[in-house]
């Protein structure tokens, strides 16, 4: 969504820049806003998946630990479930 808005606004500003006949200033808008869009895309498409992968790995390790503890408790008492 952000990129589509970026493209639409830049197209409009480029048209204004060309029609007004002023010096070519649109590149500064593209550069500034483009850097912001690039950082946003990096956070969404690179950093977020890495963080989600770390969280999935932590959940998997915790589940394995709980499973191992439950099995240890079952083998010690001979009955399923945690001991009182």
C-alpha positions as a Markdown table, in Angstrom:
| # | Residue | x | y | z |
|---|---|---|---|---|
| 1 | Unk | 0.0 | 0.0 | 0.0 |
| 2 | Unk | 2.8 | 2.4 | 0.9 |
| 3 | Unk | 4.6 | 1.8 | -2.3 |
| 4 | Unk | 1.5 | 2.3 | -4.4 |
| 5 | Unk | 0.8 | 5.6 | -2.7 |
| 6 | Unk | 4.5 | 6.5 | -3.2 |
| 7 | Unk | 4.2 | 5.9 | -6.9 |
| 8 | Unk | 1.0 | 7.8 | -7.3 |
| 9 | Unk | 2.2 | 10.9 | -5.4 |
| 10 | Unk | 5.5 | 10.8 | -7.2 |
| 11 | Unk | 3.8 | 10.6 | -10.6 |
| 12 | Unk | 1.6 | 13.6 | -9.7 |
| 13 | Unk | 4.6 | 15.6 | -8.4 |
| 14 | Unk | 6.6 | 14.7 | -11.5 |
| 15 | Unk | 3.8 | 16.0 | -13.7 |
| 16 | Unk | 3.6 | 19.3 | -11.7 |
| 17 | Unk | 7.4 | 19.6 | -11.9 |
| 18 | Unk | 7.3 | 19.1 | -15.7 |
| 19 | Unk | 4.4 | 21.5 | -16.3 |
| 20 | Unk | 5.6 | 24.2 | -14.0 |
| 21 | Unk | 8.9 | 24.5 | -15.9 |
| 22 | Unk | 10.9 | 25.1 | -12.7 |
| 23 | Unk | 14.2 | 23.5 | -12.1 |
| 24 | Unk | 14.1 | 19.7 | -11.8 |
| 25 | Unk | 13.4 | 19.1 | -8.0 |
| 26 | Unk | 11.4 | 15.9 | -8.1 |
| 27 | Unk | 14.6 | 13.8 | -7.6 |
| 28 | Unk | 15.0 | 15.1 | -4.1 |
| 29 | Unk | 11.4 | 14.0 | -3.2 |
| 30 | Unk | 12.0 | 10.6 | -4.7 |
| 31 | Unk | 15.3 | 10.2 | -2.9 |
| 32 | Unk | 14.0 | 11.2 | 0.5 |
| 33 | Unk | 10.8 | 9.3 | 0.4 |
| 34 | Unk | 12.4 | 6.4 | -1.4 |
| 35 | Unk | 14.9 | 5.9 | 1.4 |
| 36 | Unk | 12.0 | 5.8 | 3.9 |
| 37 | Unk | 10.1 | 3.3 | 1.7 |
| 38 | Unk | 13.3 | 1.2 | 1.4 |
| 39 | Unk | 13.8 | 1.1 | 5.2 |
| 40 | Unk | 10.1 | 0.2 | 5.7 |
| 41 | Unk | 10.4 | -2.6 | 3.1 |
| 42 | Unk | 13.5 | -3.9 | 4.8 |
| 43 | Unk | 11.7 | -4.1 | 8.2 |
| 44 | Unk | 8.7 | -5.8 | 6.8 |
| 45 | Unk | 10.3 | -8.3 | 4.3 |
| 46 | Unk | 13.6 | -9.0 | 6.0 |
| 47 | Unk | 13.6 | -8.2 | 9.8 |
| 48 | Unk | 10.1 | -9.3 | 10.6 |
| 49 | Unk | 10.5 | -12.8 | 9.1 |
| 50 | Unk | 13.8 | -13.2 | 11.0 |
| 51 | Unk | 12.1 | -12.3 | 14.2 |
| 52 | Unk | 9.2 | -14.6 | 13.6 |
| 53 | Unk | 11.6 | -17.5 | 12.9 |
| 54 | Unk | 13.4 | -16.8 | 16.2 |
| 55 | Unk | 10.1 | -16.8 | 18.0 |
| 56 | Unk | 9.0 | -20.1 | 16.4 |
| 57 | Unk | 12.3 | -21.7 | 17.3 |
| 58 | Unk | 12.0 | -20.5 | 20.9 |
| 59 | Unk | 8.4 | -21.9 | 21.1 |
| 60 | Unk | 9.6 | -25.2 | 19.7 |
| 61 | Unk | 12.5 | -25.5 | 22.2 |
| 62 | Unk | 10.1 | -24.7 | 25.1 |
| 63 | Unk | 7.6 | -27.3 | 23.9 |
| 64 | Unk | 10.4 | -29.9 | 23.7 |
| 65 | Unk | 11.5 | -29.0 | 27.2 |
| 66 | Unk | 7.9 | -29.3 | 28.5 |
| 67 | Unk | 7.5 | -32.6 | 26.7 |
| 68 | Unk | 10.8 | -33.9 | 28.2 |
| 69 | Unk | 9.8 | -32.8 | 31.7 |
| 70 | Unk | 6.4 | -34.5 | 31.3 |
| 71 | Unk | 8.0 | -37.7 | 30.2 |
| 72 | Unk | 10.5 | -37.6 | 33.1 |
| 73 | Unk | 7.7 | -37.1 | 35.5 |
| 74 | Unk | 5.7 | -39.9 | 34.0 |
| 75 | Unk | 8.7 | -42.3 | 34.2 |
| 76 | Unk | 9.4 | -41.4 | 37.8 |
| 77 | Unk | 5.9 | -41.8 | 39.1 |
| 78 | Unk | 4.6 | -44.4 | 36.7 |
| 79 | Unk | 1.5 | -42.4 | 36.1 |
| 80 | Unk | 0.8 | -39.9 | 33.5 |
| 81 | Unk | 0.7 | -36.2 | 34.3 |
| 82 | Unk | 2.6 | -34.1 | 36.8 |
| 83 | Unk | 3.1 | -35.4 | 40.3 |
| 84 | Unk | 1.3 | -33.7 | 43.2 |
